[in-house]
Amino acid sequence: MSRVYDVAIVGARCAGASTALLLARRGYKVLLVDRARFPSDIGQGHYIHTDGPRLLKEWGLLDRIVATGCPPVTSHTYDMGHVVVSGHDLIADGVAAGYAPRRSLLDALLVEAAVAAGAEFRDSFGVDSFIIERGRVAGLRGRDMKSGANIAERAFLTIGADGRNSGLARVVNAPMYDAVATLNAWFYSYWSGVPVSGLEIHVRADQAIVAHPTNDRLTLIAVSWPIAEQHAVQAAMALRFMQAAEKVPHLAELMRAGKREERFYGATNLPNFFRKPFGPGWALVGDAGCHKDPYMGLGCGDAFRDASFLAESIDEGFTGPMPLEMALAGYEARRNAATQMQYKLNVSLAAFEPWPAEERQMMAAIAGNQEEMNRFFRAREGMIPPESFFNPENIARLIDLAGLRTTSAPDSKGASLG
């Protein structure tokens, strides 16, 4: 007879492993499964910023990530061609603005922490179906790919942390909303001998070129193309990648002097959406519940934040005065309130929409003013209250101080940065 878990979680990457960790620390009986063999890398972004670094520190894991040799990212550069803004010394309470550990290291560290807290973990476990009883999800069925055994496990709550193509979301027909179709195809690889110490984002027309450091003294370099160009790019990957890099001469020069150490990786199925993240006996977290284009690199930080929200709601529903589904409705509301502004901004940036004249003027106004550029990036990363910088009075003050107020239309592609 199968055991009954409080929670069974499908997917042991950022969102799933974090949720397992937080619930196990609260004393719940947690089963965490993943189809992959751990440790293993995955072809997804791994830049952690916004809420991510702070939460990792709260959970006692940030020092362990730094100990892997992952360098802290304390400088940001946003280059729009006609205007370049750079922030430096982006550290608050000993926590840098960002970290980019390789996923093989990050995910294994999160799983180890979850297991140490009491969660049961099974890798190489493929979920084939879900147990449905009287309209409720009551557990999962799968196969242990090491032994070949078919196994059914029951749980009071089953969580899908299984990515944008979530099998659980498909089975329960989780409603999707605020959806925007795939905008870009992203390709990236890793270079040695390319000394990039901070995060760089270079915007050129309808394309972004991104670079940041990671483990083993490597630098990740990524390039986006409009999704319509996907197949043409893939047909001449190395050539097209270098042609894009040439739009940023200093980076192209570093790449030519360095060495590409790995193959090119790509992500081309990148829809933007929210899903209703709960129902009878089930919940969704991470990309399964809200997926975004990688432009702003929100995936990891949002996964950690939403795992925290979900664990708190589950605890309220299991032990508090309100029913579980009411607590999970609170999780959805809290997730959406924290996500929607950044979600809309990310879609706008990823679509390379023209941005308003006032905001273009604001960026030109702070360029070269290190104090204000630092404040801009600190506010963007939540290191200071965002409203302390992004408020109409401050924006007007900056523009007037620089004598740049005009009524002209935008002359380049970009997006609202507030």
N, C-alpha and C positions, 0 to 999 in steps of 0.2 A: 504494500500500500504506500502511495506517495505521501510525503510529508506536506504539511500546510505551512507556507511561509506568510509572513505579514506582507512582504512585498517581493515580487519577482521583476527583475529589470533586464530587458533585452538590449544589449549594446553596452560595452564597457569602456567607451572612450571618454571624452571630457565630461559630457553631461551625465552619462550613466554611472561611471565610476564615482563621480562627485556625489551624486544622489545616494548611491550605496554607502559611501563613506559617512555622509551626514546622518542617514537613517540608522546605520549600525552604531554610530556613536550615541544615538538616543536609545539604544537597547533593542531595536527591532530586529526580527529574524529576516535577513535579506539574502536572496539568491540573485547573483549577478552572472549573466551568461553572455558569451560573444562567440561568433562564428570563427573569428581569427585565432591564430596561435600567438600567444604573447610571449615575449615582447615582439612587436612588429610595427613597422612604419605604415602610414597611409598617405595617399596623395591628396592631402588637404592642408590648408594653411595652419600655421602654428604660432602666429604672433599674438601674444596675450597682452591686452591693455585694458583701458577703462576700469571696470570693476574687478577684472581678473587678478592682477597682482595683489590688491588689497585683500581679497578673499583668500588667496593662497597663503598670505601671511597669517590671517586669522586662523586658518586651519592648521598652521604649523608646518606647511609644506614648501614655502618659498625658499628657505635656506637650502633645502634638499635639491631644489631645482637649480639654484645657483651653483651648488656643489657638483653638478654634472658638467660644469664648464660653460654653462650658458651665460653669455655676457649680458649685463643689464643695458637697456637702451635708455639713455638719458638725453638724447637730442632728437628732434624731429625737423625735417625740412619739407616744406610744401612748395613745389616749384610749378608755377602756371605758365612759364615761358616769359611773360611780360612782367611778372612779379614773383619774387622768391621771398618766403618768410621762413625763418629758422629759429627754433627754440632750443635753449641749452640748459643744463643743470636741472633737468626735469625729475626731481626727486622730492618726495614728501614722506616724512616719518621713516626715513631709511628705505623707502620703496621706490624703485625707478618707475618711469612711465610705462615701460614695457619690457617683456622678456619673450624670447622665441626659441624655446627648447624643441628639439626634434620630437616628433610624436611618439616614436618608439620609446623614448626616455620618459616623456611626460605621462603618457597613458599607463605605462608600467608602474610609475611612481604612484599615480592615483589609485590603481588597483591594489598595489601593495598596502597603501594606507587603509583602503576599505577592508581588506582582509585582516589587517592588524586590529581594526576596530570590531571585527566579528562577522563580517559578511562572508558568505560562501561564494567562491568564484569558480566558474568552469569556462575555460577557453576551449576552442575547437568544438563548440556546441552549436549546432545549427537548429534554429527554431523552425519547425515545419508548419505548425498551426497553433491555434489558441483554444482553450477549453471555454465553451460558452454554455451557460446554464441559466435558463429562465431570463434570457436577455442580458445577462451580466457576464463579463469576462471573469473566469475563475481560475486562470492559470495558463500553462503553455505545454505544448508537446514538442519534442525535438529529438535529435540524435547526437549522441556522443561520438564524434568522428574519430576519436582515438580507439574506442572499444567497439564501435558499431552498434551499441545498445540504443534501443528506442526508449525514451524516458518521458513520462508525464509528471509535471510538478504543479501543485495547486498553490494559489496565493489569494489573499483577500484583495490585493491590488496588483495589477500587472502594468508595468511602465514601459513604454516604447521610447528608448533612447537610441533608436536604430536609423537615424539619419533622415534626410529629406524624402527618401523613397520608403519610408517606414512601413513595414509589413503590418504592424498593429494598426496604424492609422488606416491602412487600406481595408483591413478586415472589419473594423468598426465604422468605416465610412465617415471618418472625422471631417466635419465641414471645414472648408477652406475659405478664407476671406482676405480682402485687401491684396489680392494676388496681382503680380506683374510678371509677365513672361521673361524668360532668360534674355539678358541684355548683352552679355559678353562671354567670350571664351578666354580663359586664363591659362597661360603656360608658364612654367618656371623650372629652374634647376639651381644647382649649387656650385659656387666657384671658390677655389682657393686662391690666395694671392690677390684678393680684392678687398683692401682694407676699408670697409664701410663700417663706421662705429655706431651710427644711429639709423633711424628710420628715414628713408627718402622716398617721396612720392613726386614723380615728375609727370605733369599732364601735358599732352601734346595733341591738340584737336580732339579726336574721339578715341584716344588711347592713353593708358596709364602705364608707366614704368616704375616699379617698386623695388627697393632693395633694403635688406636689413641683415644684421649678423645673427649667427646661430652657433650651435656647438661645433667643436673641432676646428675652430678658426675658419669656418666656411661662411660665405655670404649667399643668402637666397636672393635671386633676382627673378622677378615675375613681370610679365607683360600681358596686358589685356588687348583684345581685338573685338570689334563688334561681332556678334555671334554669326552674322551672315558671312564673315570671312573665315570661319573655322576651318573648312576643308582646304581652302587655298593655303592657309598657314601651315596646316599639318602636312601638306604635300612638300613643303620646303622649310621645315621647322628651323633648322640652324640658321639658314640664310635670313628668313623673315625675322627671327629673334634678334639677330645682330643688326639688321636694318633698323629695327625699332630702337635698339640701344644707341645707335648712332645719333639719335635725336637728343641724346644727353651726352655730349662729347667727353666729359670727364669720366663718366661711368663706362663708356665704350672703351676708352683708353685703358682703364683699369682691367676690364674684361680681357682685352687683347694681351695684356701683360700677365694675367693670371691664367688659371686652368679650370675648365669645367670638369667637375669630379663625378657627376652623375648624369643619368639620362634626363631628357625633358619629361616633366610630368604635366598633365593637363586636367582642367575641369571645364566641362562644356555644358553640363546639364545643371543650370544654376537658376532655377525659378525663385522668385521672391514671393513669400506668402506667410500668412498666419494660418494655423489650424486651431480649431477648438481643441484644447489640450486635456480634456477629461470627459468621462462618461461613466456608465455603470461598471465598476470594477476595473477601470483603466485610466491611464494618464499618459501624456506625452511630454517630453522635455528635450531641450536642445534643438538641433535642426529638424527633428521630427515635428516639433510644434511651431517653429518659426525659422524660416530659412531666408538667407540674404545673399546677394552678390558679394564676393570677397573684397570689394573696393576698400571699405573701411576696416576690414579685418575684425569684424565684430563677433565672429563665431565662438571663439574660445571664451572670451570674457562674458558674453551673454549666456553661454552654457553654464558657467560657474554660478553666475547670478541667479539664473532660473532654477538650477539645482537647489540652491539655498532657499528660494521661494517655495519650491515644491515640497522640500523636506519639512519646512515649517508648517505648510498647509496640511500635509499628511499627519503630522504629529497632532495638530489641532483637531483634525477629523477623527483620529483614533482615540485621543485621550480627552479632548475638550468637550464643551457642551453642544457644539454644532455637528450635524451630520457630515460625513466625509465629503459627499458631493457638494455641499454648501461651502465647505472649506476649500475644495478644489476650484469652485467658481471664484473664490477670492484669489486663488493662485493665478487664474487667467486674467482677472482684472489687474492684479499687481504687475504681472508680466507685461501686459499691454501698455500700462501707464509708463513703465520704465523703458519700453522698447519703441513705441510708435514714432516719437520724434526722430530718433536716430534711424529708424527704418526708412522713413520718408526721405531724410537727408541722404542716406546711402543710395536709395533708388535714384534720386536726383543726380548725385555725383556719378553713379555708374552709367546713367544715360547721357552724361556730359551735356546736361541742359544748360542753356545760357543762365548766368546768375545775375541778380539784380544789380543795378548801377551802384546803389548805396553800399552794398557789401563788397563789390569790386573796389570801390573807393576806400573802404575801411582797410582792405588788405594792402592796398598801395600806401595807405597812411601809416601803417605799423611797420612796413618793410624798412629795415635798417635801424629801427628803434628796439634795441634788445630787450629792454624792460617790458615793453608792450607785447612783443612777440612771445616772450616767455609767458606772460599772463594769458595770451591767446591760447597757447598750447596747453597750459595748465588747466584752463577752463574747459577746453575740448576733452581733456582726459579725466575730468572730474577731480583733479587734484586741488582745485579751489572751487567754490560754488559757481557753476556755469553762468548763473544769472548775474554774478558780480562783473562779468565782462560782456556777456551777450545780452545787453539791455539797450533800449533805444537811446537813452541819454548818453551812455558811454560811447556807443558807435558814433553818434552825432558829434560828441566831443572830439574823438579821434580824427574824424574827417575834417572838422572845422580847424583843429589845431594844425593839420597839415595843409590847410588851404586847398583841399581837393574837391570840395562839393561842386558837382555839376548835375545837369539833368540829362546827360547823354545816355544813349542806350548801351547795353553791354556790347563789348567788341570782341569777346572771346567766349569759348565754351568753358564751363566750370560748373559751379553749383553754389547754392546757399551754404555758408559755412558756419552759421550761427546755431 
